[in-house]
Amino acid sequence: MQYRRLGSSGLQVSALSFGAWVTFGAQIGRDTARELIAAAWDHGVNFFDNAEGYANGEAERVMGEAIAELGLPRDGYCVSSKVFFGAEAEPRPTQRGLSRKHVVEACHAALKRLRVEHLDLYFCHRPDPDTPVEETVWAMDSLVRQGKVLYWGTSEWPAALIREAHKIARAHHLQPPSMEQPQYNLLHRERVELEYAPLYAELGLGATIWSPLASGLLTGKYRAGFEGESRLGHADKEWLRRVAVGESGQRRLERVTAFVELAQELGVAPASLAIAWCLRNPHVSTAILGASRVEQLLQNLGALEVKLEDAQWQRVEAVTR
């Protein structure tokens, strides 16, 4: 395993981490979840990502239970939660968003579900137009000072709003956001590579990217359609299929086909190639993997072994543009 600093902080996180989105508490059972966490840990993964909104909090319960049963040393791993969407199927106004009330109460609830005394990373899962940024910054700083959160950050925030949060924090000597969790993959690059470009040096921003495989598209398994037992094949995942395919539709699928064919020519599994490409970006602190089977996870962890010449990487870039 490789380890990278979380932005300009001193925290060392594994270049590949493991997340619970879509799978834990929904697609897979508790035994499988425990096996996946054990396999990730055995291969050097030290960051496990979660959120209050994943399976309405059940993903955090499953992860907390698995980590406790495995007896992982608390000082050896990092665990996260995210606040915004709420953990209820139909949340009331005070059960979602980034108000001081929900930020604090969601943190306490996540601590209980994950069975820990502090969150290593705590993300504002989306911007909240109904809450002043200053209120959220003060709430996060309070949790840091209480020792309930070590590092806080954002997820899918516009660069201007991240700057505003930093400006408020500096003005009041508060803890600023340390990291951002954006989508980043060969088919979705602009925010990480362009919008956030000035923030890495300017603010010390670290990126904990999600969906390095574009919800599985870049594995090539959906070239023949979305039927079957795979993630995008489930009837209740139509929303995820729309996100994965995007507005370009057929054009995106054509780019995927070209990418898979090139991966085969290079003798590299498409999934490993796509993840390895993400890790070439020095501003990526960690790429969050998702998996429903141990074999799948182990193959994706093999991305660390991918070695290509610059000319070959240029071809990868070209076929997915």
C-alpha positions as CSV (number, residue, x, y, z in Angstrom):
1,M,0.0,0.0,0.0
2,Q,1.1,3.6,-0.6
3,Y,0.2,6.3,1.9
4,R,-0.4,10.0,1.1
5,R,-0.8,13.1,3.2
6,L,-4.4,14.5,3.4
7,G,-3.7,17.7,1.6
8,S,-1.3,19.8,3.7
9,S,-2.3,18.1,6.9
10,G,0.0,15.6,8.7
11,L,-2.5,12.8,8.4
12,Q,-1.3,9.8,6.3
13,V,-4.1,8.0,4.5
14,S,-3.9,4.9,2.2
15,A,-3.8,5.9,-1.5
16,L,-6.7,3.4,-1.9
17,S,-9.5,3.5,0.7
18,F,-12.8,1.6,1.1
19,G,-16.3,3.1,1.2
20,A,-19.8,1.9,2.1
21,W,-21.8,3.8,-0.5
22,V,-24.6,1.8,-2.1
23,T,-23.4,-1.6,-0.8
24,F,-23.3,-1.6,3.0
25,G,-26.7,-2.0,4.6
26,A,-28.4,-2.5,1.2
27,Q,-26.7,-4.6,-1.5
28,I,-24.6,-6.9,0.7
29,G,-25.0,-8.7,4.0
30,R,-23.1,-8.1,7.3
31,D,-20.8,-11.1,6.8
32,T,-19.7,-9.9,3.4
33,A,-19.2,-6.4,4.7
34,R,-17.0,-7.8,7.5
35,E,-15.0,-9.9,5.0
36,L,-14.5,-6.8,2.8
37,I,-13.2,-4.6,5.6
38,A,-10.9,-7.4,6.7
39,A,-9.5,-7.8,3.2
40,A,-9.0,-4.1,2.9
41,W,-7.3,-3.8,6.2
42,D,-5.0,-6.8,5.5
43,H,-3.9,-5.0,2.3
44,G,-3.0,-1.8,4.1
45,V,-6.2,0.2,3.7
46,N,-6.5,2.6,6.7
47,F,-9.4,4.8,5.7
48,F,-13.0,3.7,5.7
49,D,-15.5,6.1,4.3
50,N,-19.2,6.4,5.3
51,A,-22.1,8.9,5.6
52,E,-25.3,9.4,7.6
53,G,-27.3,9.1,4.4
54,Y,-26.0,5.7,3.2
55,A,-28.9,3.3,3.7
56,N,-30.4,5.8,6.2
57,G,-27.6,5.2,8.7
58,E,-27.5,1.4,8.4
59,A,-24.2,1.5,6.4
60,E,-22.6,3.1,9.4
61,R,-24.1,0.5,11.8
62,V,-22.8,-2.3,9.6
63,M,-19.3,-0.8,9.3
64,G,-19.1,0.0,13.0
65,E,-20.1,-3.6,13.9
66,A,-17.7,-5.1,11.5
67,I,-14.7,-3.0,12.7
68,A,-15.6,-3.9,16.3
69,E,-15.8,-7.6,15.6
70,L,-12.5,-7.5,13.7
71,G,-10.9,-5.8,16.6
72,L,-9.0,-3.2,14.5
73,P,-6.8,-0.9,16.6
74,R,-8.4,2.5,16.8
75,D,-5.2,4.3,16.3
76,G,-4.5,2.3,13.1
77,Y,-7.4,3.4,10.9
78,C,-9.5,6.4,10.0
79,V,-13.2,6.5,9.7
80,S,-15.5,9.2,8.2
81,S,-19.0,10.3,8.1
82,K,-20.8,13.0,6.1
83,V,-23.7,15.3,7.1
84,F,-26.4,16.8,5.0
85,F,-29.0,14.4,3.7
86,G,-30.0,13.0,7.1
87,A,-30.4,9.4,8.2
88,E,-34.2,9.2,8.0
89,A,-36.2,8.1,5.0
90,E,-38.2,11.3,5.1
91,P,-36.2,13.7,7.3
92,R,-37.9,16.6,9.1
93,P,-36.3,20.1,8.5
94,T,-34.1,19.8,11.5
95,Q,-32.9,16.3,10.6
96,R,-31.0,17.3,7.5
97,G,-28.9,20.2,6.1
98,L,-25.9,22.0,7.7
99,S,-27.4,23.9,10.5
100,R,-25.5,23.9,13.8
101,K,-28.3,21.7,15.3
102,H,-28.1,19.0,12.6
103,V,-24.3,19.1,12.2
104,V,-23.8,18.4,15.9
105,E,-26.6,15.9,16.4
106,A,-25.6,14.0,13.2
107,C,-22.1,13.8,14.5
108,H,-23.2,12.3,17.8
109,A,-25.5,9.8,15.9
110,A,-22.6,8.8,13.6
111,L,-20.3,8.2,16.6
112,K,-22.9,5.8,18.1
113,R,-23.5,3.9,14.8
114,L,-19.8,3.6,14.0
115,R,-18.9,2.7,17.7
116,V,-16.1,5.3,18.0
117,E,-15.4,8.2,20.2
118,H,-14.4,10.6,17.4
119,L,-14.6,10.9,13.6
120,D,-11.3,11.2,11.9
121,L,-12.9,12.9,8.9
122,Y,-16.3,14.7,8.8
123,F,-17.6,16.0,5.6
124,C,-20.4,18.5,4.7
125,H,-21.9,16.2,2.1
126,R,-23.3,19.0,-0.1
127,P,-23.7,22.8,0.2
128,D,-26.7,24.0,2.1
129,P,-28.3,27.1,0.6
130,D,-30.5,27.5,3.7
131,T,-27.7,27.8,6.2
132,P,-25.0,30.5,6.4
133,V,-21.6,29.1,5.7
134,E,-20.4,30.9,8.9
135,E,-22.8,28.9,11.0
136,T,-21.5,25.6,9.6
137,V,-17.8,26.6,10.0
138,W,-18.4,27.5,13.7
139,A,-20.3,24.2,14.3
140,M,-17.4,22.2,12.7
141,D,-14.8,24.1,14.7
142,S,-16.7,23.4,17.9
143,L,-16.7,19.6,17.2
144,V,-13.0,19.8,16.5
145,R,-12.3,21.6,19.8
146,Q,-14.4,19.0,21.7
147,G,-12.3,16.2,20.2
148,K,-15.3,14.6,18.4
149,V,-13.9,15.4,14.9
150,L,-10.2,15.6,13.9
151,Y,-10.5,16.9,10.3
152,W,-13.5,18.4,8.6
153,G,-14.1,19.0,4.9
154,T,-16.7,19.3,2.1
155,S,-18.1,17.2,-0.6
156,E,-19.1,18.5,-4.0
157,W,-18.8,22.2,-2.9
158,P,-18.1,24.8,-5.5
159,A,-14.6,26.3,-5.2
160,A,-16.0,29.8,-4.3
161,L,-17.8,28.3,-1.3
162,I,-14.7,26.4,-0.1
163,R,-12.8,29.7,-0.2
164,E,-15.5,31.5,1.7
165,A,-15.4,28.8,4.5
166,H,-11.6,29.3,4.7
167,K,-11.9,33.0,4.8
168,I,-14.4,32.8,7.7
169,A,-12.2,30.3,9.5
170,R,-9.1,32.5,9.2
171,A,-10.9,35.7,10.3
172,H,-12.1,34.0,13.5
173,H,-9.1,31.7,14.2
174,L,-11.3,28.6,13.5
175,Q,-10.4,25.2,12.0
176,P,-10.8,25.4,8.2
177,P,-11.9,22.5,6.0
178,S,-8.9,20.3,5.2
179,M,-10.3,18.2,2.4
180,E,-12.9,17.9,-0.4
181,Q,-14.6,14.7,-1.6
182,P,-15.5,15.1,-5.3
183,Q,-16.3,12.6,-8.0
184,Y,-13.3,12.0,-10.1
185,N,-12.6,9.5,-12.9
186,L,-11.7,9.4,-16.6
187,L,-15.2,10.4,-17.6
188,H,-15.6,13.2,-15.0
189,R,-12.5,15.4,-14.5
190,E,-13.4,19.1,-14.7
191,R,-14.0,19.9,-11.1
192,V,-10.9,18.3,-9.7
193,E,-8.6,19.3,-12.6
194,L,-9.9,22.8,-13.4
195,E,-12.2,24.3,-10.8
196,Y,-10.2,23.2,-7.7
197,A,-6.8,23.6,-9.4
198,P,-5.9,26.8,-7.5
199,L,-7.0,25.5,-4.1
200,Y,-4.5,22.7,-3.6
201,A,-1.6,25.1,-3.1
202,E,-3.7,28.1,-1.9
203,L,-5.6,26.3,0.8
204,G,-3.7,23.0,1.2
205,L,-6.8,21.2,0.0
206,G,-6.7,17.4,-0.1
207,A,-9.0,15.3,-2.4
208,T,-10.6,12.1,-1.2
209,I,-12.2,11.1,-4.5
210,W,-15.3,8.9,-5.0
211,S,-16.4,6.8,-8.0
212,P,-13.0,6.3,-9.7
213,L,-14.7,3.7,-11.9
214,A,-17.7,5.9,-12.8
215,S,-20.1,3.6,-10.9
216,G,-18.6,0.6,-12.6
217,L,-18.8,1.9,-16.2
218,L,-15.1,1.8,-16.6
219,T,-14.9,-1.9,-15.7
220,G,-16.5,-2.6,-19.1
221,K,-19.1,-4.9,-17.6
222,Y,-22.0,-2.7,-18.8
223,R,-21.1,-2.6,-22.4
224,A,-23.9,-5.1,-23.2
225,G,-26.5,-3.4,-21.0
226,F,-27.5,-3.0,-17.4
227,E,-29.2,-6.3,-16.7
228,G,-28.1,-8.8,-14.1
229,E,-27.0,-8.7,-10.5
230,S,-24.4,-5.9,-10.8
231,R,-24.8,-2.6,-9.1
232,L,-26.4,-0.7,-12.0
233,G,-28.5,-3.8,-12.9
234,H,-30.7,-3.5,-9.8
235,A,-34.2,-2.2,-10.4
236,D,-33.9,0.4,-7.6
237,K,-30.7,1.9,-9.0
238,E,-32.2,3.7,-12.0
239,W,-31.1,7.0,-10.5
240,L,-27.5,5.7,-10.3
241,R,-27.6,4.6,-13.9
242,R,-28.7,8.1,-14.9
243,V,-25.8,9.6,-12.9
244,A,-23.3,7.1,-14.4
245,V,-24.3,7.4,-18.0
246,G,-24.7,11.2,-17.8
247,E,-26.1,13.6,-20.3
248,S,-23.8,12.5,-23.1
249,G,-25.4,9.0,-23.0
250,Q,-24.3,7.0,-26.0
251,R,-21.1,9.0,-26.5
252,R,-20.0,8.2,-23.0
253,L,-20.6,4.5,-23.6
254,E,-18.5,4.7,-26.8
255,R,-15.7,6.2,-24.8
256,V,-16.0,3.3,-22.3
257,T,-15.7,0.8,-25.1
258,A,-12.6,2.4,-26.5
259,F,-11.1,2.5,-23.1
260,V,-11.8,-1.2,-22.4
261,E,-10.3,-2.2,-25.7
262,L,-7.2,-0.2,-25.0
263,A,-6.9,-1.8,-21.5
264,Q,-7.1,-5.2,-23.1
265,E,-4.4,-4.2,-25.6
266,L,-2.1,-3.0,-22.8
267,G,-2.8,-6.2,-20.8
268,V,-4.3,-4.4,-17.8
269,A,-7.7,-5.0,-16.2
270,P,-9.9,-2.0,-17.1
271,A,-10.8,-1.3,-13.5
272,S,-7.2,-1.4,-12.3
273,L,-6.2,0.9,-15.2
274,A,-8.9,3.5,-14.4
275,I,-8.1,3.6,-10.7
276,A,-4.3,3.8,-11.4
277,W,-5.0,6.8,-13.7
278,C,-6.8,8.6,-10.8
279,L,-3.7,8.0,-8.5
280,R,-1.5,9.7,-11.1
281,N,-3.0,13.0,-10.0
282,P,-0.8,14.3,-7.1
283,H,-3.7,16.1,-5.6
284,V,-5.6,12.9,-5.0
285,S,-5.0,12.0,-1.4
286,T,-7.0,8.8,-1.6
287,A,-9.3,7.1,-4.1
288,I,-12.3,5.5,-2.4
289,L,-13.1,2.0,-3.7
290,G,-16.5,0.3,-3.4
291,A,-17.0,-3.5,-3.8
292,S,-19.6,-6.2,-3.2
293,R,-17.2,-9.1,-3.4
294,V,-13.7,-9.7,-1.9
295,E,-12.4,-10.8,-5.3
296,Q,-13.5,-7.5,-6.8
297,L,-11.8,-5.5,-4.1
298,L,-8.6,-7.4,-4.4
299,Q,-8.5,-6.8,-8.2
300,N,-9.1,-3.1,-7.7
301,L,-6.3,-2.9,-5.1
302,G,-4.1,-4.2,-7.8
303,A,-4.2,-0.7,-9.4
304,L,-1.1,0.1,-7.3
305,E,0.9,-2.3,-9.5
306,V,0.0,-0.7,-12.8
307,K,3.0,0.7,-14.5
308,L,2.8,2.3,-18.0
309,E,5.0,4.5,-20.1
310,D,4.0,8.2,-20.6
311,A,3.0,7.5,-24.2
312,Q,0.6,4.8,-23.0
313,W,-1.0,7.0,-20.5
314,Q,-1.4,9.6,-23.2
315,R,-3.4,7.0,-25.2
316,V,-5.6,6.4,-22.2
317,E,-6.3,10.1,-21.9
318,A,-7.0,10.4,-25.6
319,V,-9.6,7.6,-25.9
320,T,-11.6,8.9,-23.0
321,R,-11.7,12.6,-23.9
